[in-house]
Amino acid sequence: MTGAGMPAGRTPAGGTPDGQTLWHGRFEGGPADALMAFTASLPFDVRLARHDVQGSRAHVRGLARVGLLTEAESTQILAALDQTAMELATGGFSFVGADEDIHTAIERRVTEIAGPAGGKLHTGRSRNDQVATAFRLWVTEALVDTAARVIALQEVLLAKARQAGDAYLPGYTHLQRAQPVPLAHHLGAHCWALSRDVDRLLDALSRADVSPLGAGALAGTSLPLDPAATAEDLGFSAVFTNSLDVTSDRDFVAETLFCLAMLGIHLSRLGEEYVLWSSSEFGFVTLDDGFSTGSSMMPQKKNPDIAELTRGKAGRFVGNLTAMLVTLKGLPLAYNRDLQEDKEALFDSTDQIALALTALGGMIDTCTFNLDVMADAADDQTALATDLAEILVQAGTPFREAHAIVGALVRDSLAGSATLAELVAASPAFDDGVAEVFQPGAAVARRQSPGGAGRDPVVSQLEQLAATIEADRQRVTSANAPGRPTALSATPTG
């Protein structure tokens, strides 16, 4: 079974011979094929199967607690749900033409197995709160899973940073060489950005972790349901307080899409650097053959396709977020069928970010940094201009004056009159000890400001980063994701 295309065993959409819709009683005839083809969501929401079964089990137990199902009926329906879950897990589930979505399909199959008792499964429940419940279960699971994948990439970057030791490269602004920085500092910068992504994902979890079950179509029900009890049964941390709001709320989808888009942008920035660094013009890194591609025409080529696709998919993540926001912006309360558009966008972004995190992690883990090439580029004398100005400042020269003095010396060196080191040595503004700053790596060693790119601050940062990653790993481990698989709910995700 897959989340794309028509599930195995599905017959063409249409009204009759394969069964009836959940709403057939109001209509004289069956639905038109064109309507079913346009409105059916089964090809993509089939991946919610496990979560729908999970929500349905809790709903059945809730109906039994308040006396709307007898013990025998409850046992019978739960057994039918178990059998349905097993069929879904093993590929033995047969879909029919009237199955609009996975929720309809599961209820149909449960009724086939349980008979009249199965007809009571939907008591006090609408597909509005049913779908929202299954989707929230899926989203909470996806948020935690994505956060764990981000941490795995951070661990790769941290390991590379530690291996880098005192290696350094040019730091850039405007893609122009600016100042030399330790490679560990540069890799650590990406880690800190990813830490914010982990924080956002886990923060979004708190707002997705709310049970809608019991809200009905929009106004609750006259039946004596206990939404708080089913929320606790499902493992949600909170239960809805307003049925109109919760059945139409897709803030948690938009927020998750934003988290994924922001993460995708951070990955794109990382990918862009590896595209540049692996080029002949930079030559800072050599990618492993297993994480590179070649050309169908040019035998010499070795292409950073993972980095390029990571960069390219950022637009896809932003597009999915934009599509969701535009869908939501004009909807009156409560549920509207437009909300069916929430799933494909989020499924796509979640799937693609998972692939990107895994592939990018492998690419970085197996790459080789060309440290000599990095150092040669960073030892460009003009990259020491700021350090030279700060030497003058330490001697009492106002910074603006020091900036002008060094700027003039850089201009003269670029004109070819002499090297910057020679011009500085001849300048009356500097004393004899200034020559030391031109030694390879000397400028990096001078910087000791907290959080900066000096060797000691970088060591401290890596220790802090390791502690942050470990703390985030513990947060992920303990995060409440009621959609996580259990022994009784192991059906495919699609």
LOFI-501813 format. One line per field, with one value per residue (C-alpha): residue number from 0; residue in three letters; x, y, z. Coordinates in Angstrom, 3 decimals. Each point is the difference from the previous one (the first is absolute). Layout:
BEGIN
resi	NUM ...
resn	ala ...
X	X ...
Y	Y ...
Z	Z ...
//
This chain:
BEGIN
resi	0 1 2 3 4 5 6 7 8 9 10 11 12 13 14 15 16 17 18 19 20 21 22 23 24 25 26 27 28 29 30 31 32 33 34 35 36 37 38 39 40 41 42 43 44 45 46 47 48 49 50 51 52 53 54 55 56 57 58 59 60 61 62 63 64 65 66 67 68 69 70 71 72 73 74 75 76 77 78 79 80 81 82 83 84 85 86 87 88 89 90 91 92 93 94 95 96 97 98 99 100 101 102 103 104 105 106 107 108 109 110 111 112 113 114 115 116 117 118 119 120 121 122 123 124 125 126 127 128 129 130 131 132 133 134 135 136 137 138 139 140 141 142 143 144 145 146 147 148 149 150 151 152 153 154 155 156 157 158 159 160 161 162 163 164 165 166 167 168 169 170 171 172 173 174 175 176 177 178 179 180 181 182 183 184 185 186 187 188 189 190 191 192 193 194 195 196 197 198 199 200 201 202 203 204 205 206 207 208 209 210 211 212 213 214 215 216 217 218 219 220 221 222 223 224 225 226 227 228 229 230 231 232 233 234 235 236 237 238 239 240 241 242 243 244 245 246 247 248 249 250 251 252 253 254 255 256 257 258 259 260 261 262 263 264 265 266 267 268 269 270 271 272 273 274 275 276 277 278 279 280 281 282 283 284 285 286 287 288 289 290 291 292 293 294 295 296 297 298 299 300 301 302 303 304 305 306 307 308 309 310 311 312 313 314 315 316 317 318 319 320 321 322 323 324 325 326 327 328 329 330 331 332 333 334 335 336 337 338 339 340 341 342 343 344 345 346 347 348 349 350 351 352 353 354 355 356 357 358 359 360 361 362 363 364 365 366 367 368 369 370 371 372 373 374 375 376 377 378 379 380 381 382 383 384 385 386 387 388 389 390 391 392 393 394 395 396 397 398 399 400 401 402 403 404 405 406 407 408 409 410 411 412 413 414 415 416 417 418 419 420 421 422 423 424 425 426 427 428 429 430 431 432 433 434 435 436 437 438 439 440 441 442 443 444 445 446 447 448 449 450 451 452 453 454 455 456 457 458 459 460 461 462 463 464 465 466 467 468 469 470 471 472 473 474 475 476 477 478 479 480 481 482 483 484 485 486 487 488 489 490 491 492 493
resn	met thr gly ala gly met pro ala gly arg thr pro ala gly gly thr pro asp gly gln thr leu trp his gly arg phe glu gly gly pro ala asp ala leu met ala phe thr ala ser leu pro phe asp val arg leu ala arg his asp val gln gly ser arg ala his val arg gly leu ala arg val gly leu leu thr glu ala glu ser thr gln ile leu ala ala leu asp gln thr ala met glu leu ala thr gly gly phe ser phe val gly ala asp glu asp ile his thr ala ile glu arg arg val thr glu ile ala gly pro ala gly gly lys leu his thr gly arg ser arg asn asp gln val ala thr ala phe arg leu trp val thr glu ala leu val asp thr ala ala arg val ile ala leu gln glu val leu leu ala lys ala arg gln ala gly asp ala tyr leu pro gly tyr thr his leu gln arg ala gln pro val pro leu ala his his leu gly ala his cys trp ala leu ser arg asp val asp arg leu leu asp ala leu ser arg ala asp val ser pro leu gly ala gly ala leu ala gly thr ser leu pro leu asp pro ala ala thr ala glu asp leu gly phe ser ala val phe thr asn ser leu asp val thr ser asp arg asp phe val ala glu thr leu phe cys leu ala met leu gly ile his leu ser arg leu gly glu glu tyr val leu trp ser ser ser glu phe gly phe val thr leu asp asp gly phe ser thr gly ser ser met met pro gln lys lys asn pro asp ile ala glu leu thr arg gly lys ala gly arg phe val gly asn leu thr ala met leu val thr leu lys gly leu pro leu ala tyr asn arg asp leu gln glu asp lys glu ala leu phe asp ser thr asp gln ile ala leu ala leu thr ala leu gly gly met ile asp thr cys thr phe asn leu asp val met ala asp ala ala asp asp gln thr ala leu ala thr asp leu ala glu ile leu val gln ala gly thr pro phe arg glu ala his ala ile val gly ala leu val arg asp ser leu ala gly ser ala thr leu ala glu leu val ala ala ser pro ala phe asp asp gly val ala glu val phe gln pro gly ala ala val ala arg arg gln ser pro gly gly ala gly arg asp pro val val ser gln leu glu gln leu ala ala thr ile glu ala asp arg gln arg val thr ser ala asn ala pro gly arg pro thr ala leu ser ala thr pro thr gly
X	0.000 1.282 -1.132 -0.005 -2.298 -2.986 0.490 0.176 -3.404 -1.683 -2.616 -0.951 -1.934 -3.747 -3.258 -1.147 1.001 2.943 -1.900 -1.683 1.337 -0.365 -2.519 -2.113 -3.213 -0.585 0.402 -2.123 2.884 3.679 2.705 1.295 3.351 1.327 -0.934 1.661 3.106 0.350 -0.863 1.515 3.036 0.755 3.066 1.841 -1.788 0.444 3.140 -2.237 -1.298 1.808 -1.006 -3.642 -0.107 1.631 -2.629 -2.825 1.087 -0.067 -3.397 -1.438 1.336 -1.497 -3.418 0.133 0.910 -3.114 -2.320 -0.504 1.543 -0.465 3.075 -0.693 -0.347 3.162 1.931 -1.358 0.866 3.469 0.673 -1.145 2.339 2.854 -0.730 -0.256 3.299 1.631 -1.354 1.318 3.382 0.357 -1.418 -3.104 -2.432 -2.208 -1.230 -3.257 -1.275 -2.100 3.043 0.398 2.801 1.799 -2.490 -2.954 1.876 0.795 -3.554 -1.353 2.300 -0.732 -3.731 0.542 1.803 -2.063 -3.404 -2.690 2.319 2.435 -2.712 0.341 3.683 -0.791 -2.446 0.531 2.846 0.372 2.695 0.890 1.221 1.045 2.332 1.365 0.805 1.821 1.880 1.108 1.236 2.012 1.344 1.201 1.881 1.488 1.170 1.920 1.413 1.199 1.605 1.883 1.234 1.219 1.958 1.606 1.253 1.247 1.996 1.683 0.916 1.243 2.174 1.503 0.585 1.857 2.104 0.916 2.191 1.766 -0.797 -1.246 -1.459 -1.175 -3.195 -2.138 -2.360 -1.643 1.833 3.218 2.844 -0.395 1.990 1.557 -2.092 0.454 -1.772 -1.485 -1.535 -1.548 -1.493 -1.198 -1.890 -2.165 -0.557 -1.325 -2.465 -1.179 -0.433 -2.551 -1.789 -0.159 -1.378 -2.652 -1.081 -0.385 -1.768 -2.467 -0.658 -1.660 -2.697 -0.551 -0.337 -3.717 -2.803 -2.965 -1.866 -3.492 -0.423 -2.216 -0.654 0.223 -2.248 0.716 -2.806 -3.073 1.436 1.805 3.561 3.037 2.617 2.468 -0.019 0.629 2.760 1.675 -0.534 1.762 2.847 -0.741 1.154 -3.105 -3.573 -1.827 -2.012 -2.026 -1.455 -0.326 3.624 1.532 -1.829 1.163 3.414 2.948 2.387 2.035 0.404 1.069 2.359 1.583 0.383 1.742 2.360 0.824 0.412 2.381 1.919 0.073 1.456 2.742 0.753 -0.004 2.600 2.126 -0.421 0.969 3.304 0.832 -0.843 2.515 2.596 0.067 0.545 3.418 -0.121 -0.126 1.313 -0.629 -1.689 0.031 -3.265 -0.067 -0.859 -2.961 -1.594 0.779 -1.228 1.643 -0.862 -1.579 2.206 3.042 2.146 1.918 -3.005 -0.739 -3.125 -1.341 -3.587 -1.007 1.047 -1.694 -3.272 0.015 0.327 -2.684 -2.575 -0.079 -2.372 -2.239 -0.201 -0.807 -2.579 -1.758 -0.148 -1.340 -2.638 -1.232 -0.188 -1.908 -2.420 -0.694 -0.265 -3.559 -1.780 -3.012 -0.644 -0.182 1.128 0.284 1.124 2.877 1.725 0.544 2.891 1.919 1.379 1.807 2.024 1.055 0.647 2.177 2.014 0.509 1.095 2.365 1.596 0.647 1.700 2.049 1.170 1.112 1.733 1.686 1.214 1.556 1.611 1.618 1.008 1.916 1.518 3.677 0.976 2.994 1.532 3.089 -2.153 -2.179 3.022 1.621 -3.194 -0.369 3.611 -0.756 1.611 -2.942 -2.152 2.085 -1.098 -2.421 2.628 2.483 -2.504 -0.638 3.753 -0.013 -3.083 1.784 2.820 -2.439 -0.967 -3.717 -1.616 -1.133 3.536 1.426 -2.507 1.145 3.693 -0.362 -2.399 2.592 2.684 -2.286 -0.697 3.710 0.693 -2.735 1.533 3.113 2.490 0.845 -1.598 -2.201 2.501 2.801 -2.097 -1.048 3.612 0.992 -2.892 0.783 -3.450 1.108 2.773 2.398 -2.113 -2.777 1.760 -1.224 -3.586 1.007 1.083 -2.404 -2.911 1.290 -3.031 -2.381 1.948 -0.310 -3.787 -1.177 -3.380 -2.763 -1.854 2.612 2.258 3.062 1.317 -0.958 -3.504 -0.573 0.980 -2.504 -2.672 0.448 -0.424 -3.140 -1.260 0.527 -1.946 -2.809 -0.262 -0.113 -2.682 -2.025 0.385 -1.488 -2.822 -0.757 0.072 -2.437 -2.179 -3.660 -0.915 -3.266 0.276 3.087 -0.476 -0.976 -0.199 -3.764 0.079 2.672 -1.552 1.840 0.598 0.010
Y	0.000 3.461 3.525 0.885 -1.307 -2.282 -2.546 -3.656 -1.471 3.364 0.021 3.093 2.684 -0.139 -0.541 -3.431 -3.432 0.168 1.518 3.136 3.318 0.980 2.622 -2.012 0.327 3.626 -0.673 -1.919 -1.096 -0.734 2.605 0.814 -1.445 3.517 1.014 -3.032 0.444 3.629 -0.314 -3.341 0.287 -3.696 0.017 2.192 -0.265 -3.785 0.698 1.039 -3.571 -0.830 3.276 -0.361 -3.479 1.410 2.749 -2.421 -2.353 2.853 1.117 -3.511 -0.253 3.422 -1.068 -3.087 1.998 2.154 -2.891 0.713 -3.374 -3.223 -1.882 -2.609 2.646 1.743 -3.276 -0.849 3.380 0.078 -3.469 1.191 2.989 -2.345 -2.176 3.065 1.293 -3.341 -0.063 3.501 -0.961 -3.132 1.355 -2.149 2.915 0.397 3.478 0.611 2.827 1.615 0.436 3.774 0.013 -2.297 0.836 -1.128 -3.120 -1.044 0.531 -1.973 -2.918 0.039 -0.144 -2.896 -1.911 1.000 0.171 2.203 0.827 1.554 2.444 1.536 0.882 3.499 0.774 3.569 0.534 1.988 -0.419 3.567 -0.881 -3.491 1.275 2.796 -2.533 -2.383 2.856 1.466 -3.427 -0.169 3.534 -0.421 -3.108 1.763 2.973 -2.191 -2.149 3.058 1.488 -3.276 0.091 3.572 -1.019 -2.818 2.561 2.219 -2.913 -0.448 3.694 -0.032 -3.057 1.705 3.164 -1.924 -1.779 3.323 1.040 3.297 -0.080 3.296 1.473 3.402 1.273 1.855 2.932 0.859 -3.134 2.019 -1.166 1.799 -1.495 -3.415 -2.199 -3.530 -2.692 -1.191 3.441 -0.064 -3.474 0.930 2.961 -2.363 -2.122 2.962 0.840 -3.609 0.186 2.739 -2.301 -2.758 2.498 1.185 -3.543 -0.984 3.260 -0.587 -3.426 1.579 1.572 -3.097 -2.157 0.732 -2.544 1.033 -3.267 0.730 3.317 -1.656 1.793 3.432 0.198 -3.041 -2.494 -0.606 -3.400 -0.335 -0.164 0.815 1.697 0.347 -3.739 -0.841 2.632 -1.708 -3.402 1.168 1.589 3.607 2.599 2.169 -0.127 2.593 2.734 1.225 -2.440 2.615 0.935 -3.442 -1.486 2.849 0.625 -0.704 2.389 -3.013 -0.961 3.480 0.260 -3.352 1.003 3.193 -1.974 -2.268 2.937 1.756 -3.227 -0.453 3.463 -0.786 -3.217 1.919 2.404 -2.933 -1.666 3.194 0.115 -3.559 0.780 2.839 -1.776 -3.085 2.052 0.313 3.734 -0.606 -3.526 -0.008 -3.419 -3.265 -1.936 -3.765 -1.865 -1.646 3.386 1.567 -0.487 0.119 1.337 -2.019 1.853 1.437 -2.759 2.300 1.330 -0.626 1.839 0.972 -0.985 -0.507 3.530 1.390 -1.833 1.075 3.559 -0.507 -1.544 3.097 1.545 -3.035 0.367 3.693 -0.778 -2.563 2.490 2.723 -2.330 -0.887 3.619 1.032 -2.913 1.074 3.739 0.139 -2.782 0.735 -2.165 -2.886 -2.878 0.501 -2.610 2.320 -1.369 -3.283 1.870 -0.011 -3.515 -0.274 3.133 -1.170 -3.582 1.270 2.431 -2.579 -2.692 2.255 1.504 -3.501 -1.011 3.201 -0.367 -3.581 0.631 3.219 -1.663 -2.811 2.409 2.063 -3.005 -1.542 3.141 0.941 3.546 1.299 1.833 1.288 1.615 1.591 1.315 1.430 1.896 1.233 1.212 2.641 3.043 2.293 -2.230 1.327 3.601 0.018 -1.538 2.675 2.733 -1.529 -0.033 3.759 0.364 -1.857 2.530 2.878 0.928 0.799 -2.765 2.199 1.325 -3.512 -1.169 2.738 -0.729 -3.703 0.600 2.203 -2.651 -2.672 2.288 0.499 -3.738 -0.791 2.575 -2.157 2.307 -2.626 -2.702 1.041 -1.480 2.106 3.153 -0.594 -0.633 3.311 1.974 2.272 -0.832 -3.503 -1.256 -2.806 -2.761 0.314 -2.473 -2.873 0.474 -1.057 -3.454 -2.739 -0.332 2.724 2.247 -2.794 -0.588 3.679 0.033 -0.802 1.739 -2.323 -1.651 1.116 -1.887 -0.351 -3.426 0.173 1.377 -2.684 -2.757 1.420 0.224 -3.621 -1.084 2.092 -1.311 -3.613 0.695 1.657 -2.920 -2.461 2.049 0.140 -3.746 -0.450 2.383 -2.063 -3.229 1.336 1.996 -0.936 -1.276 -1.914 -1.205 -2.128 -3.660 -2.528 -3.784 0.234 2.695 -1.148 0.681 1.562 3.722 -0.105
Z	0.000 -0.788 0.710 -3.694 -2.711 0.462 2.800 -0.931 -0.687 -0.546 -2.729 -1.995 1.860 -0.309 1.701 0.325 -0.453 2.420 2.908 1.226 1.226 3.635 -1.067 -2.468 2.003 -0.978 -3.733 -2.489 -2.203 0.327 -0.459 -3.452 -0.987 -0.564 3.544 1.518 -2.127 1.059 3.678 0.969 2.272 0.465 -2.282 2.514 3.349 0.019 1.999 2.906 0.312 3.227 1.587 -1.016 1.553 3.120 0.257 -0.741 2.777 2.504 -1.285 0.417 3.537 0.715 -1.328 2.193 3.106 -0.308 -0.857 -3.707 -0.818 1.903 1.103 -2.670 -2.724 1.120 -0.045 -3.426 -1.537 1.559 -1.372 -3.435 0.270 0.896 -3.031 -2.236 1.322 -0.702 -3.552 -0.581 1.396 -2.106 -3.249 0.218 0.157 -3.082 -0.847 -1.876 -2.144 2.724 2.267 -0.139 2.524 2.415 2.757 -2.141 -1.069 3.559 1.215 -2.958 0.709 3.724 -0.773 -2.398 2.747 3.025 -1.657 1.631 2.903 -2.482 -1.003 3.458 -0.440 -1.217 2.835 1.231 -2.444 -3.197 -2.573 0.946 3.476 -1.116 -2.738 2.175 2.718 -2.329 -1.623 3.322 1.051 -3.236 0.338 3.573 -1.052 -3.034 2.062 2.420 -2.791 -1.923 3.105 0.528 -3.606 0.430 3.081 -1.994 -2.531 2.828 1.373 -3.388 -0.124 3.597 -0.658 -3.048 2.020 2.671 -2.615 -1.586 2.942 -0.755 -3.734 -1.352 -3.172 -1.232 1.541 -2.528 -0.142 -3.323 -1.220 0.260 2.224 3.296 2.898 0.670 2.291 1.374 -2.003 3.295 0.534 -3.462 0.394 3.471 -1.435 -2.039 3.110 1.963 -2.769 0.026 3.780 -0.531 -2.442 2.619 2.490 -2.456 -0.844 3.633 0.820 -2.841 1.488 3.034 -2.195 -2.133 3.112 0.503 -0.442 -2.223 0.565 1.296 -1.812 -2.593 -3.270 1.620 3.069 2.126 0.595 2.140 0.917 3.359 -1.389 2.113 -2.255 2.868 0.598 -3.662 -0.121 2.944 -1.595 -3.161 1.917 -0.941 2.506 -0.434 -1.227 -2.110 1.694 -3.005 -2.531 -2.763 0.355 0.204 -3.002 -2.233 1.585 -2.252 1.723 1.033 -3.663 -1.082 2.962 -0.777 -3.638 1.123 2.228 -2.925 -2.391 2.387 0.491 -3.777 -0.418 2.506 -1.881 -3.276 1.358 1.116 -3.385 -1.825 1.850 -0.977 -3.622 0.164 2.135 -2.254 -3.164 -1.611 0.692 3.770 0.397 3.744 0.077 -1.923 0.045 0.343 -3.191 1.704 0.624 -3.389 -3.551 -3.407 -3.416 -2.800 -2.476 1.777 1.523 2.324 1.887 3.682 1.009 3.457 -0.800 3.631 0.876 -3.093 0.573 3.639 -1.205 -2.626 2.315 2.199 -2.536 0.283 3.790 -0.262 -2.695 2.186 2.866 -2.284 -1.449 3.487 1.142 -3.126 0.498 3.574 -0.462 -1.371 1.866 2.216 3.055 0.283 -2.227 -3.777 -2.507 -0.936 3.107 -1.820 -1.648 3.286 -0.276 -3.303 0.709 3.443 -1.066 -2.827 2.121 2.747 -2.440 -1.895 3.109 1.338 -3.250 -0.042 3.601 -0.560 -3.329 1.118 3.191 -2.005 -2.445 2.770 2.069 -2.907 -1.519 0.262 0.906 -1.925 2.940 -1.830 -2.670 2.673 1.890 -3.144 -0.801 3.581 0.117 -2.612 1.618 -0.696 2.248 2.916 -0.506 2.938 2.285 -1.051 0.777 3.429 0.705 -0.556 2.213 2.800 -0.342 0.493 -3.555 -0.487 -2.004 -2.896 -0.377 0.241 -2.622 -2.383 0.552 -0.708 -2.895 -1.688 0.465 -1.495 -2.963 -0.598 0.255 -2.502 -2.336 0.001 1.651 2.654 2.077 2.876 2.455 -1.506 0.077 3.602 1.030 -1.571 1.467 2.976 1.396 1.020 2.272 -0.837 1.627 -2.576 -2.307 2.196 -1.125 -3.516 1.175 -1.192 2.409 2.329 -0.455 0.995 3.210 0.960 0.215 3.519 0.213 1.288 -2.834 -2.485 -2.375 2.195 0.960 3.688 -0.619 -2.636 2.424 2.464 -2.700 -1.028 3.607 0.280 -3.319 1.078 3.196 -1.960 -2.422 2.884 1.755 -3.231 -0.428 3.462 -0.903 -3.101 1.991 2.571 -2.438 0.071 -3.453 0.385 -3.596 0.695 -0.985 2.616 -0.148 -0.572 -2.676 -2.406 -3.395 -2.938 -0.293 -3.785
//
